[in-house]
Amino acid sequence: MTAPGATQLVLFCGGRGSATIIRALLRQTDIDLTLLVNAYDDGLSTGALRNFIPGMLGPSDFRKNLSYLLGNYSNAQYALRNLMEYRLPAAADTREIEKLARFARSNDAALLDEPLKGWFAQLPVPLSTRLRAFLGRFFDHAASADTTFDYRDCSLGNLVFAGAYLQCGRDFNAAAAAVGDLVGSRARLLNVSSEKNRVLVGLKQDGTYLSCESEIVGPQSAPPITNLYLLEQRLTDADLHQLAEMDFSAKQAFLAARDKTPALSPEAARALARADIILYGPGTQHSSLLPSYRIARDALAIAPAPVKAMVLNLDSDNDIQGLSASDVVDLALAHGAIISHVLADDRARLSSGQMDAATYRGTQITRGAFANPAQPQVHNGTAIIETILSARSGTAGEASVEIFVDIHNRSAASDELVEEFVEMGWKSARLVLNRFESSPSETIATANRQGLFPEVDYFRDWLRSGTSDYLVLMTGDGAYRFRDVQTIITLLQQQPSLGGVFGSRTQSRRQFITSIQAAYGENRLLYFLGKLAAFFLSFVFYLRTGVIFSDPLTGLRVFRRQRLAHLSALDQTAPLAIVRQLIRQGVEVAELPVIYRTYSGFTDPYWRIRRGLRNLAGLL
């Protein structure tokens, strides 16, 4: 389950190129992940299946991605992953296939050999039953077909997909959803297009015709691929003979007349429309990625996501041999991708081409160590995701911050506050001094919020109409440090799931005792009650929220707008009651130790008591 207000991330991917990136994304509890894949694969057993069941799209890339979404955290997950990826022996004979078909219909495990027998035994009964139902549906179809299917080296997962396709009335997208539900997918895996069948073909610069997807990704001559086409039907022998007699321009016109881009699937359109981040993953460009961009071209042009980042391949593949990084970016743009950022590994074997500056064709180029140190042939998923999330949220200096300060009975301290604020070197911050004396400027303003809890009133207004990324509420009868505020904002940026961080003044025993002594001086009764009340309020807060705060009455609270934008109205007036509402609506809040300076003679014990009692009443 993802957290409320989670970042919506859509990843265009193929079968294997984005594996480490997907696993890194799944380790983020605050990312709601959607994978967009096209289904034009027609190599090996996938091609055999598409020929055996006319109209069916290729399931291989879907099966591979589903295996990444399965964890190895239980025997059942491990077994299901192995079953989906298991390939029937290259020398599989009719007898072995018949035994597997009989097992699918009868659940007689004695019919199976290892390792299949052990893997099926580890599946929960409902899961095993559904898996066998899909397999049985395919075997029933195969038994009644006019031709014989070649099972050699065929993935068992592809047969599961084929059975689901037949069971779902030959609706490939419905079949993908059914299999995704079967494996308990931790992300949405969607076909980028409507379920209409297409044959992906290509034309090279020297006029060579690539008649299928497997030829596009396989070994080929040096001239680059110049055109991709999505044909409704394979060319006939007569078409191929006619094509061979044409010059290059005539071939382009001949194929373009038969080219028909399928519609974007409604589910993919909705995912792109609500995405916060669109990520163009690495992979086989001309088969896995460029056709998908073309299908989604119109939706990408209007998608509101502020970050649309492309992760470049680490090396050249058959389909992009001889091309540079800038050539690959050009191809993506030409096929409809809208790109704001490009991530390029600084040691990639793919040459940079014209992409040597900090920007290229309006995109921001980020170079870094994006290859896995232990496996330099694959990407470092964690480094990529951290870079992408930073691109969206900005660094601590770039994020906009609004700081509301209300220090009880210490308006004379405004000059010192302003001095400290200015010396911190904020790049995009605004200081608002409540009931303080100061000269307003571009970054410093004054306010006149009244009442026992002026910060709550300001917080509500910020939620309704504020524009800053972060709001800092700094209240009390002592003084906090702006450096602690910067530390908290850095923590929030490193932990995107958090909606707020509260500064704890009590995690140092000395600081806690000193604060109580400064507040209540020589009054032993108030000193004792102050210590007792701190523990009692923490206990009550835990009972009402299930969350333990060592310092629920802290006056330093920092909120992230991104995590609060989805909330319903907050109707409470006491700060702790507001916090309780936030937690009930799924906002994650953390504590971080901070320095809090108190000054004898400036603290107001009765003001503290009134605030404490009002907060307690708000919890009860």
C-alpha positions in Angstrom: 0.0 0.0 0.0 1.3 3.5 -0.8 0.9 6.4 1.5 -1.9 8.9 0.9 -0.6 11.7 -1.2 2.1 9.5 -2.6 4.1 10.6 -5.6 2.5 9.3 -8.8 5.3 8.0 -11.0 4.8 6.5 -14.5 7.7 4.5 -16.0 7.9 3.7 -19.7 9.9 0.5 -19.8 10.7 -2.7 -21.8 11.4 -6.1 -20.5 14.8 -6.0 -18.8 16.4 -2.5 -19.1 14.6 -1.0 -16.1 14.8 -3.9 -13.7 17.0 -2.2 -11.1 15.1 1.0 -11.4 11.8 -0.8 -10.7 13.2 -2.6 -7.7 14.5 0.8 -6.3 11.1 2.3 -6.8 9.4 -0.5 -5.0 11.6 0.2 -2.0 10.0 3.6 -1.8 6.8 3.4 0.3 5.7 6.8 -0.9 5.7 6.2 -4.6 2.6 5.0 -6.5 4.2 3.2 -9.5 2.7 2.6 -12.9 4.6 0.7 -15.6 3.7 1.4 -19.3 4.8 -1.4 -21.6 4.0 -2.1 -25.3 3.2 -5.6 -26.4 4.9 -5.9 -29.8 7.5 -8.4 -28.8 7.5 -11.3 -31.3 10.7 -13.2 -30.7 11.1 -16.9 -30.0 8.3 -18.5 -28.0 6.4 -15.1 -27.8 6.3 -15.0 -31.6 5.2 -18.6 -31.7 2.3 -17.8 -29.3 1.2 -14.8 -31.4 1.2 -17.0 -34.5 -0.7 -19.8 -32.7 -3.4 -17.4 -31.3 -4.1 -14.8 -34.1 -4.7 -11.4 -32.7 -2.8 -11.9 -29.4 -0.1 -9.4 -28.4 3.3 -10.3 -27.0 3.3 -11.2 -23.2 7.0 -11.5 -22.6 7.8 -8.0 -21.4 4.7 -8.0 -19.2 5.8 -11.4 -17.7 9.3 -10.1 -17.1 8.1 -6.9 -15.3 5.7 -8.9 -13.2 8.6 -11.0 -12.0 10.3 -7.8 -10.8 7.2 -6.8 -8.9 7.3 -10.1 -7.0 9.5 -10.0 -3.9 11.4 -13.0 -2.4 10.0 -12.3 1.0 7.9 -15.5 1.3 8.2 -19.0 -0.1 5.0 -18.4 -2.1 6.4 -15.3 -3.8 9.6 -17.0 -4.6 7.8 -20.1 -6.0 5.5 -18.0 -8.1 8.3 -15.9 -9.5 10.2 -19.1 -10.5 7.1 -20.6 -12.0 6.4 -17.6 -14.2 10.0 -17.5 -15.4 10.4 -21.3 -15.8 11.1 -22.4 -19.4 10.0 -25.8 -20.7 13.0 -27.9 -21.7 14.3 -27.3 -25.2 13.8 -31.1 -25.7 10.3 -31.2 -24.2 8.3 -34.1 -25.7 4.6 -34.7 -26.0 4.4 -36.8 -22.9 5.8 -34.1 -20.6 3.3 -31.5 -22.0 0.4 -33.9 -21.5 1.4 -34.5 -17.9 1.5 -30.7 -17.3 -1.9 -30.3 -19.0 -3.4 -33.1 -16.9 -2.0 -31.5 -13.7 -3.6 -28.2 -14.7 -7.0 -29.9 -14.9 -6.7 -32.3 -12.0 -4.3 -30.8 -9.5 -2.6 -34.2 -9.2 0.9 -33.2 -8.1 2.2 -36.7 -8.7 2.1 -35.8 -12.4 4.8 -33.2 -12.0 8.6 -33.5 -11.8 10.8 -31.2 -9.8 11.3 -28.3 -9.7 7.7 -27.6 -10.8 6.2 -30.0 -8.2 7.9 -28.2 -5.3 7.1 -24.7 -6.5 3.4 -25.5 -7.0 3.3 -27.1 -3.5 4.4 -23.8 -1.9 1.6 -21.8 -3.4 -1.6 -21.0 -1.4 -4.5 -23.1 -2.7 -6.5 -20.1 -4.1 -3.4 -18.9 -6.1 -2.6 -22.4 -7.3 -6.2 -22.9 -8.4 -6.2 -19.7 -10.5 -2.8 -20.4 -12.0 -3.9 -23.8 -13.0 -7.2 -22.4 -14.5 -5.2 -20.2 -16.9 -2.9 -23.0 -17.9 -5.8 -25.3 -18.3 -7.6 -22.8 -20.6 -4.5 -22.6 -22.8 -4.1 -26.4 -23.0 -7.8 -26.8 -23.9 -7.3 -24.4 -26.7 -4.2 -26.2 -27.9 -5.9 -29.5 -27.9 -8.7 -28.2 -30.2 -6.5 -26.3 -32.5 -5.8 -27.3 -36.1 -2.0 -26.8 -35.7 0.4 -28.0 -33.1 2.1 -25.6 -30.7 5.9 -25.8 -30.3 6.5 -25.8 -26.6 10.3 -26.0 -26.7 11.9 -23.4 -24.5 8.6 -21.7 -23.9 8.1 -19.7 -20.7 5.4 -21.1 -18.4 4.5 -17.5 -17.6 3.7 -16.9 -21.3 1.3 -19.8 -21.3 -0.4 -18.4 -18.2 -0.8 -15.1 -20.1 -2.1 -16.9 -23.2 -4.7 -18.7 -21.0 -5.7 -15.5 -19.3 -6.1 -13.9 -22.8 -8.4 -16.7 -23.9 -10.4 -16.6 -20.7 -10.8 -12.8 -20.9 -12.5 -13.0 -24.3 -9.3 -12.3 -26.2 -8.9 -8.9 -24.5 -5.1 -8.5 -23.9 -5.4 -5.6 -21.5 -8.0 -7.5 -19.4 -5.6 -10.5 -19.4 -2.7 -8.3 -18.2 -4.9 -7.0 -15.4 -6.0 -10.6 -14.4 -2.4 -11.9 -14.3 -1.3 -8.8 -12.4 -4.0 -9.5 -9.8 -2.9 -13.1 -9.8 0.6 -12.2 -8.7 -0.5 -9.5 -6.3 1.3 -6.9 -8.2 2.8 -4.1 -6.1 2.4 -1.6 -9.0 0.1 -1.2 -11.9 1.4 -2.8 -15.1 -0.5 -1.4 -18.2 -0.4 -1.9 -21.9 0.3 1.5 -23.4 -2.1 0.9 -26.3 -5.6 -0.3 -26.8 -5.6 -4.1 -27.3 -5.5 -3.8 -31.2 -2.9 -6.1 -32.7 0.0 -4.5 -34.6 3.2 -5.8 -36.2 6.2 -3.6 -35.5 8.5 -3.2 -38.5 11.4 -1.0 -39.4 13.3 0.6 -42.3 17.0 1.2 -42.2 18.9 4.0 -43.9 20.2 1.7 -46.6 16.6 0.5 -47.5 16.8 -2.8 -45.5 13.3 -3.8 -44.4 13.1 -5.2 -40.8 10.0 -7.3 -41.0 9.3 -7.9 -37.3 10.3 -6.8 -33.8 12.8 -9.6 -33.4 14.7 -8.3 -36.5 14.7 -4.8 -35.1 16.4 -5.9 -31.8 18.6 -8.6 -33.4 22.0 -8.4 -35.1 21.9 -6.2 -38.2 23.9 -4.2 -40.6 25.6 -0.9 -39.6 23.3 1.7 -41.2 20.8 3.1 -38.6 17.1 2.5 -38.4 15.3 5.6 -39.8 11.6 4.6 -39.6 9.3 2.5 -37.4 5.9 1.4 -38.6 3.0 -0.3 -36.8 1.2 -2.5 -39.4 -2.2 -4.0 -39.0 -1.1 -7.1 -40.9 2.2 -8.6 -41.9 3.2 -7.9 -45.5 2.3 -10.7 -48.0 4.9 -12.3 -50.2 3.6 -10.2 -53.1 4.0 -7.0 -50.9 7.6 -8.0 -50.0 8.5 -8.6 -53.6 7.0 -5.2 -54.6 8.8 -3.5 -51.7 12.2 -5.0 -52.7 12.0 -3.3 -56.1 11.4 0.2 -54.7 13.9 2.9 -53.9 14.2 4.3 -50.4 11.6 7.1 -50.7 9.1 4.7 -52.3 9.6 2.2 -49.5 8.8 5.0 -47.0 5.6 5.9 -48.7 4.6 2.3 -49.2 5.0 1.5 -45.5 3.6 4.8 -44.3 0.3 4.1 -46.2 -0.1 0.9 -44.2 1.0 2.3 -40.8 -1.7 2.8 -38.2 -0.9 4.0 -34.7 -3.2 2.3 -32.1 -5.0 4.4 -29.6 -3.6 5.0 -26.2 -5.3 2.8 -23.6 -7.7 4.7 -21.3 -5.8 3.4 -18.2 -2.5 4.7 -19.6 -4.1 8.0 -20.4 -5.4 8.4 -16.8 -2.0 7.5 -15.4 -0.1 10.1 -17.5 -2.7 12.8 -16.7 -2.2 12.4 -12.9 1.5 11.7 -12.9 3.9 13.8 -10.8 6.9 12.3 -12.5 7.2 10.6 -15.9 10.3 8.5 -16.4 11.5 7.2 -19.7 13.5 4.1 -18.8 16.5 2.6 -20.5 16.1 -0.4 -22.8 15.8 -1.4 -26.5 14.8 2.0 -27.9 13.3 1.0 -31.3 11.2 -1.8 -29.9 10.4 -1.2 -26.2 10.3 2.5 -26.0 10.0 4.6 -29.1 6.7 3.0 -30.2 5.3 3.6 -26.8 6.2 7.3 -27.0 4.5 7.5 -30.3 1.3 6.0 -29.0 1.3 8.3 -26.0 2.4 11.4 -28.0 -0.7 13.5 -27.4 -1.1 12.6 -23.8 2.6 13.4 -23.1 2.2 16.8 -24.8 -0.4 17.9 -22.2 0.8 15.8 -19.2 1.2 18.2 -16.2 4.1 16.3 -14.6 6.9 18.9 -13.9 9.6 16.2 -14.2 9.8 14.1 -17.4 13.2 12.5 -17.2 15.0 10.1 -19.6 17.5 7.6 -18.4 20.0 6.9 -21.1 21.4 3.4 -21.9 24.8 2.6 -20.5 25.9 1.0 -23.8 24.8 0.6 -27.4 22.3 -2.1 -28.4 21.9 -3.6 -31.9 19.1 -1.2 -32.8 21.1 1.9 -31.9 24.6 0.8 -32.9 26.6 3.8 -34.0 24.3 6.3 -32.4 25.3 8.7 -29.7 23.4 9.8 -26.6 22.3 13.0 -28.3 21.0 10.9 -31.2 18.9 8.8 -28.8 17.5 11.9 -27.2 16.6 13.2 -30.7 14.8 10.0 -31.5 12.8 10.1 -28.3 11.8 13.7 -28.9 10.8 12.9 -32.5 8.6 10.1 -31.4 6.7 12.2 -28.9 8.6 12.2 -25.7 8.5 15.5 -23.7 11.8 15.6 -21.8 12.8 17.9 -19.0 15.8 16.0 -17.6 18.3 13.6 -19.1 20.3 11.3 -16.8 23.6 10.1 -18.3 26.2 7.9 -16.6 29.5 9.7 -16.6 31.3 6.5 -17.6 28.8 5.1 -20.1 30.2 3.6 -23.3 27.5 5.3 -25.2 29.2 8.4 -26.6 27.7 11.8 -25.7 27.6 13.2 -29.3 26.4 16.8 -29.2 25.3 16.5 -25.6 28.3 18.0 -23.9 26.8 21.1 -22.3 24.6 21.4 -19.2 21.5 21.5 -21.4 20.5 20.0 -24.8 17.5 20.9 -26.8 15.8 22.4 -23.8 16.5 19.5 -21.5 18.6 19.6 -18.3 21.5 17.2 -18.5 22.5 15.5 -15.3 25.7 13.4 -15.3 26.6 11.1 -12.4 27.4 7.6 -11.3 24.3 5.9 -12.6 25.8 2.4 -13.2 25.8 -0.2 -10.5 29.4 -0.3 -8.9 29.3 -4.1 -8.7 27.6 -4.7 -12.0 28.6 -1.8 -14.3 26.4 -3.2 -17.2 23.2 -2.4 -15.3 21.9 0.8 -13.8 22.1 1.9 -10.2 18.4 2.2 -9.5 18.8 3.9 -6.1 21.0 6.7 -7.5 18.6 7.3 -10.4 15.5 7.5 -8.1 17.3 9.8 -5.6 18.2 12.1 -8.5 14.7 12.1 -10.0 13.1 12.8 -6.6 15.6 15.6 -6.0 14.8 17.1 -9.5 11.1 17.3 -8.4 11.5 18.6 -4.9 14.7 20.7 -5.4 17.5 21.1 -2.9 17.1 22.7 0.5 18.2 26.0 -0.8 15.9 25.9 -3.8 12.7 24.8 -2.0 10.5 27.7 -1.0 10.1 28.1 2.8 7.8 30.3 4.8 8.6 30.7 8.5 6.0 32.0 10.9 7.5 33.2 14.2 5.5 34.0 17.4 7.7 34.1 20.5 5.6 35.0 23.5 6.4 38.3 25.2 9.8 38.7 23.4 9.1 41.2 20.6 12.3 43.0 21.6 14.2 39.9 20.2 13.1 40.6 16.6 16.3 42.2 15.6 18.3 39.2 16.7 15.9 36.9 14.9 16.2 38.9 11.7 20.0 38.9 12.0 20.1 35.1 12.4 17.7 34.6 9.5 19.7 36.8 7.1 23.0 35.1 8.1 21.6 31.7 7.3 21.8 32.5 3.5 18.3 31.3 2.6 17.8 31.4 -1.2 14.0 31.1 -1.2 12.6 31.8 2.2 10.3 34.3 3.8 10.2 35.2 7.5 6.9 36.4 9.0 7.1 37.9 12.5 3.9 37.9 14.5 3.4 40.8 16.8 7.1 41.7 16.4 8.7 45.0 15.6 10.6 44.9 12.3 11.0 46.8 9.1 9.2 44.8 6.3 11.3 43.8 3.3 11.1 41.4 0.3 12.0 38.4 2.6 10.7 39.7 5.9 7.1 40.5 6.8 5.0 41.1 9.9 1.6 39.8 11.0 -0.8 40.5 13.8 -2.4 37.1 14.6 -4.1 37.1 18.0 -5.3 34.4 20.3 -3.6 31.6 22.3 -2.7 29.7 19.2 -1.9 32.2 16.4 0.1 29.6 14.6 -3.0 27.4 13.9 -4.8 30.3 12.3 -1.7 31.0 10.1 -1.4 27.2 9.3 -5.0 27.1 8.0 -4.5 30.1 5.8 -1.3 28.6 4.4 -3.1 25.3 3.5 -5.8 27.3 1.7 -3.9 29.9 -0.2 -0.1 29.6 0.6 2.4 28.9 -2.2 5.6 27.8 -0.4 6.8 24.2 -0.4 7.3 24.2 3.3 5.8 26.0 6.3 7.7 26.4 9.5 5.8 27.3 12.7 8.1 28.6 15.4 6.2 29.5 18.7 7.1 29.5 22.4 8.6 31.7 25.1 12.2 30.7 24.3 14.2 30.6 21.1 14.8 27.9 18.5 17.7 27.9 15.9 17.2 28.4 12.2 20.0 25.9 11.6 17.7 23.2 13.1 15.0 24.3 10.6 17.3 23.7 7.7 18.3 20.3 9.1 14.6 19.4 9.3 13.9 20.5 5.7 16.8 18.4 4.5 15.3 15.4 6.3 12.0 16.0 4.7 13.6 16.1 1.3 15.4 12.8 2.0 12.3 11.2 3.3 9.5 12.1 0.8 6.9 10.0 2.7 7.0 12.5 5.6 4.4 15.3 5.8 5.9 17.0 8.8 8.8 16.9 11.3 8.5 18.3 14.8 11.4 19.5 16.8 11.8 17.7 20.1 13.2 19.7 23.0 13.2 16.7 25.5 15.6 14.2 24.0 18.4 15.7 26.1 17.8 15.2 29.8 19.8 18.4 30.6 17.9 20.4 28.1 14.6 19.1 29.4 15.4 19.9 33.0 16.8 23.3 32.2 13.7 24.2 30.2 11.4 23.3 33.1 13.6 25.2 35.6 13.7 28.3 33.4 9.9 28.2 33.0 8.9 27.7 36.6 11.9 29.1 38.5 11.8 28.5 42.3 8.2 27.3 42.4 8.7 23.7 43.3 5.1 22.7 42.8 4.9 24.1 39.3 8.3 22.5 38.5 7.1 19.1 39.6 3.8 19.4 37.8 5.6 20.6 34.6 7.7 17.5 34.5 4.7 15.2 35.2 2.5 17.0 32.6 5.1 16.4 29.9 5.0 12.6 30.4 1.2 12.6 30.9 0.5 14.5 27.7 2.8 12.2 25.7 0.9 9.2 27.1 -2.5 10.7 26.3 -1.3 11.6 22.8 -0.2 8.0 22.2 -3.6 6.6 23.4 -5.5 8.9 21.0 -3.2 8.6 17.9 -1.1 5.4 18.3 2.0 7.6 17.8 4.6 8.3 20.5 6.0 11.9 20.7 8.5 12.7 23.3 7.6 16.4 23.1 4.0 16.9 21.8 3.9 20.5 22.9 7.0 21.5 20.9 6.6 24.9 19.2 8.8 24.0 16.2 6.9 22.3 13.5 7.7 22.0 9.8 5.1 20.9 7.2 5.5 19.8 3.6 2.8 21.1 1.2 3.0 18.1 -1.1 1.9 15.7 1.6 -1.0 18.0 2.8 -2.6 19.1 -0.4 -5.1 16.2 -0.5 -6.4 16.7 3.1 -9.9 17.5 4.0 -10.7 20.6 6.1 -9.0 20.8 9.5 -11.5 22.1 12.0 -9.7 22.0 15.3 -8.2 25.0 17.1 -5.5 23.4 19.4 -2.2 22.4 17.8 -2.3 18.8 19.2 -5.9 18.3 17.9 -4.7 19.5 14.4 -1.8 17.0 14.6 -4.2 14.2 15.5 -6.4 15.1 12.5 -3.3 15.0 10.2 -2.3 11.5 11.5 -5.8 10.2 11.1 -5.7 11.3 7.5 -2.6 9.3 6.8 0.1 12.0 7.2 3.4 10.7 8.5 5.0 12.9 11.1 8.5 12.4 12.6 10.5 14.0 15.5 14.0 15.4 15.4 16.0 16.7 18.3 16.5 20.4 18.3 18.1 23.1 20.5 15.7 25.2 22.5 17.0 28.1 24.6 15.0 29.5 27.5 15.7 32.6 29.5 14.7 33.1 33.1 12.4 36.1 33.5 11.1 35.8 29.9 9.2 32.6 30.3 5.5 32.6 31.2 4.4 29.6 33.2 0.7 30.5 33.2 0.8 30.9 29.4 2.4 27.5 29.2 -0.3 26.0 31.5 -3.1 27.5 29.5 -1.7 26.1 26.2 -1.1 22.7 27.7 -4.7 22.4 29.1 -6.2 23.6 25.8 -4.1 21.0 23.9 -5.1 18.3 26.3 -8.8 19.2 25.9 -8.4 19.0 22.1 -7.2 15.4 22.5 -10.0 14.2 24.8 
